Amino acid sequence: MTIHAPQPASSSDPVTTGERGLLAIADRVIPAASPQARRAPEAARRWGWQLLAGCFTFSASQVAIALTSITAAVMSGQRIGAGHLLENLFNEPAVFLVGSGVSALAAVAGYWALMRWIRGTSVSELAGPGKLSEFLFGMGLGALLMATVVALLAAVGCYRVTAVGWGAGILIGASAGLAAGFAEEILFRGLLLRLLEQWLGTGWALGLTAVLFGAVHITNPEASIFGAVAIMLEAGILMGACYLATRRLWMAFGTHVAWNFVQGGIFGSDVSGTGMGRGLFAARFSGPDLLTGGEMGVEGSLGAVVVCTAAGAVMLLVARHRGLLLPRRSARGRAQ
């Protein structure tokens, strides 16, 4: 397989005055790219083994969640079975939180160990200084974006807080963030996006992984077709752009974790059609599903699509400005 390193953006690229000003601000605010980002990457070496190892890591993290559900079922005297997975977890939110933490640690540690062994060098998408600052920036970004979407819903009368107080939904929201925020980012951005762009270029790889990301969410209990498309457009692009702008996963981790937590654990929305309810706020949603997201949750709303896709577009502009995108003409390598 031919491996291609990201190339600096051409000075002849058409950039408007408005774009230039936006880039200047965003480039200062968004964490800097990984020091290894412009080195000739080892990222696609032994790609078949990487793919198998990454899928194994993701599966192991999901097994941790399943075992957590069984533990919760035993503790609460509920039925054990695939059809009761989320129900059991929601009945024991503290157990769910611990299991989600174990799942997140297993995903990161397992991925790092296997990739280091297979690639024979540092795992650049996890390595280097600044991990915590990138993760915290992502947390702030995810929280800000979700708060913006909910504020828009409130402004048009689609969201109203009916009560405020501690509830199990806060722990469930945090658990949903940890359970999905690490394992899904490792699979879709750390593995699939990183490998696919060596063949297809960044644009096609980002689009394909966004479609896959939306598609897997259609399997959630209360998911909808529009909700899955919304997740494809907003989260699939935004999370991928978070990785591309830094060439590391920490900002994507933080954004995904906070997005889920703030959505469900704070604002009391469903998360990705999983059926969870109240968080810190008990809230009433009213209006068409197009605006509220319906049973998919706020992330299935038109407002979320607009806000998050716009944020993802800014991230992509920064990645292009930093010379971190692979054009199609430079990514035609094939497995030997």
Residue pairs with C-beta under 8 A, 6 or more apart in sequence:
1 44
1 47
1 198
1 199
1 333
1 334
1 335
1 336
2 198
2 332
2 333
2 334
3 40
3 41
3 42
3 43
3 44
3 45
3 198
3 333
4 41
4 198
4 326
4 330
4 331
4 333
5 38
5 39
5 40
5 41
6 37
6 38
6 247
6 323
6 324
6 325
6 326
7 323
7 326
7 327
7 330
8 38
8 323
9 320
9 321
9 322
9 323
9 325
13 320
15 23
19 317
22 314
22 317
23 317
23 318
23 321
26 314
26 315
26 317
26 318
27 318
27 321
27 322
30 137
30 245
30 246
30 251
30 315
30 318
31 130
31 133
31 134
31 137
31 246
31 251
32 130
32 246
33 245
33 246
33 247
33 248
33 322
33 324
34 124
34 125
34 127
34 128
34 246
34 247
34 248
35 128
36 122
36 124
36 127
36 128
36 247
37 124
37 246
37 247
37 322
37 324
38 323
38 324
39 124
41 124
42 119
42 120
42 121
42 124
43 119
43 124
43 125
43 194
43 195
43 198
44 50
44 194
44 195
44 198
44 333
45 118
45 119
45 120
46 118
46 119
47 195
47 198
47 335
48 335
49 118
50 115
50 118
50 119
50 191
50 195
51 191
51 195
53 111
53 114
53 115
53 118
54 111
54 114
54 115
54 186
54 187
54 190
54 191
54 192
55 187
55 191
56 110
56 114
57 106
57 107
57 110
57 111
57 114
57 183
57 186
57 187
58 107
58 183
58 184
58 186
58 187
60 106
60 107
60 110
61 103
61 104
61 106
61 107
61 110
61 179
61 182
61 183
62 103
62 183
64 99
64 102
64 103
64 106
65 85
65 89
65 99
65 100
65 103
65 179
66 85
67 99
68 89
68 95
68 96
68 98
68 99
68 100
68 102
68 103
69 80
69 84
69 85
69 86
69 88
69 89
69 99
70 80
70 88
71 92
71 95
71 99
72 78
72 88
72 89
72 91
72 92
72 95
72 96
72 99
73 79
73 80
73 84
73 88
73 91
74 80
75 92
75 95
76 88
76 91
76 92
78 84
78 87
78 88
78 91
80 88
86 221
86 274
86 275
86 276
89 95
89 96
89 99
89 172
89 175
90 96
90 168
90 172
90 275
90 276
93 168
93 169
93 171
93 172
93 175
94 171
96 171
96 172
96 175
97 171
97 174
97 175
97 178
99 175
99 179
100 174
100 175
100 176
100 177
100 178
100 179
101 178
103 178
103 179
103 182
103 183
104 178
104 179
104 181
104 182
104 183
107 182
107 183
107 186
108 126
108 182
108 186
111 123
111 126
111 186
111 190
111 191
112 123
112 126
115 123
116 122
116 123
124 247
124 248
125 190
125 194
125 243
125 247
125 248
125 249
126 190
126 248
126 249
126 250
127 248
128 248
130 250
131 248
131 250
132 250
134 246
134 248
134 250
134 251
134 254
135 250
135 251
135 253
135 254
136 254
137 251
137 254
138 242
138 250
138 251
138 252
138 253
138 254
138 255
138 256
138 257
138 258
139 254
139 255
139 257
139 258
140 254
140 258
141 242
141 251
141 254
141 255
141 258
141 311
142 254
142 255
142 256
142 257
142 258
142 259
142 261
142 262
143 258
143 259
143 261
143 262
145 238
145 255
145 259
145 307
145 308
145 311
146 258
146 259
146 262
146 263
146 266
146 267
146 298
147 262
148 307
149 298
149 299
149 301
149 303
149 304
149 307
149 308
150 159
150 267
150 269
150 298
152 303
152 307
153 159
153 285
153 291
153 292
153 298
153 301
153 303
154 160
156 287
156 291
157 286
157 287
158 285
158 286
158 287
158 291
158 292
159 267
159 283
159 284
159 285
159 292
160 283
160 284
160 286
161 281
161 282
161 283
162 282
162 283
162 284
163 281
163 282
164 280
164 281
164 282
165 280
165 282
166 280
167 278
167 279
167 280
167 282
169 264
169 265
169 268
169 276
169 277
169 278
169 279
169 280
170 265
170 266
170 279
170 280
171 265
172 264
172 265
172 276
172 279
173 260
173 261
173 262
173 263
173 264
173 265
173 266
173 271
173 276
173 279
174 261
174 265
176 260
176 261
176 264
176 265
176 271
176 272
176 274
176 276
177 256
177 257
177 258
177 259
177 260
177 261
177 265
178 257
180 256
180 260
180 272
181 253
181 254
181 256
181 257
181 259
181 260
182 253
182 256
182 257
184 213
184 256
185 239
185 243
185 249
185 252
185 253
185 256
186 249
188 209
188 212
188 213
188 236
188 239
188 240
189 209
189 239
189 240
189 242
189 243
189 249
189 252
190 243
190 249
192 205
192 208
192 209
192 212
193 205
193 206
193 209
193 240
193 243
193 244
194 243
196 204
196 205
196 208
196 209
197 204
197 205
197 206
197 326
197 331
198 326
198 331
198 333
199 205
199 331
199 332
199 333
199 334
200 208
200 328
200 331
201 325
201 326
201 327
201 328
201 329
201 330
201 331
202 244
202 319
202 325
202 326
202 327
202 331
203 325
203 328
204 328
206 236
206 237
206 240
206 241
206 244
206 316
209 236
209 240
210 232
210 233
210 236
210 237
210 240
211 232
211 236
212 236
213 231
213 232
213 235
213 236
213 239
214 228
214 229
214 230
214 231
214 232
214 233
214 235
214 236
215 228
215 232
217 223
217 227
217 228
217 231
217 272
217 273
218 224
218 225
218 227
218 228
220 272
220 273
220 274
221 273
221 274
221 275
222 270
222 273
222 274
222 275
222 295
222 296
223 272
223 273
223 295
223 296
224 273
224 289
224 294
224 295
224 296
224 300
226 289
226 290
226 296
226 300
227 272
227 273
227 293
227 294
227 295
227 296
227 297
227 299
227 300
228 296
230 293
230 296
230 299
230 300
230 301
230 302
230 304
230 305
231 272
231 299
231 300
233 305
233 308
233 309
234 299
234 304
234 305
234 307
234 308
234 309
234 312
235 256
235 259
235 299
235 308
237 308
237 309
237 312
237 313
237 316
238 255
238 308
238 309
238 311
238 312
238 315
239 252
239 255
239 256
240 252
240 312
241 312
241 313
241 315
241 316
241 319
242 251
242 252
242 255
242 315
243 249
243 251
243 252
244 315
244 316
244 319
244 324
244 325
245 251
245 315
245 316
245 318
245 319
245 322
245 324
247 324
259 299
260 271
260 272
263 269
263 271
263 297
263 298
263 299
264 270
264 271
264 276
264 279
264 297
265 279
265 280
266 279
266 280
266 281
267 279
267 280
267 281
267 283
267 298
268 277
268 278
268 279
268 280
268 281
268 282
268 283
269 279
269 283
269 285
269 293
269 297
269 298
269 299
270 276
270 277
270 293
270 295
270 296
270 297
270 298
271 297
271 299
272 296
272 297
272 299
273 295
273 296
273 297
273 300
275 295
285 292
285 293
286 292
289 295
289 296
289 300
290 301
290 302
291 301
291 302
291 303
292 298
292 301
293 299
293 300
293 301
293 304
294 300
298 304
316 325
319 325
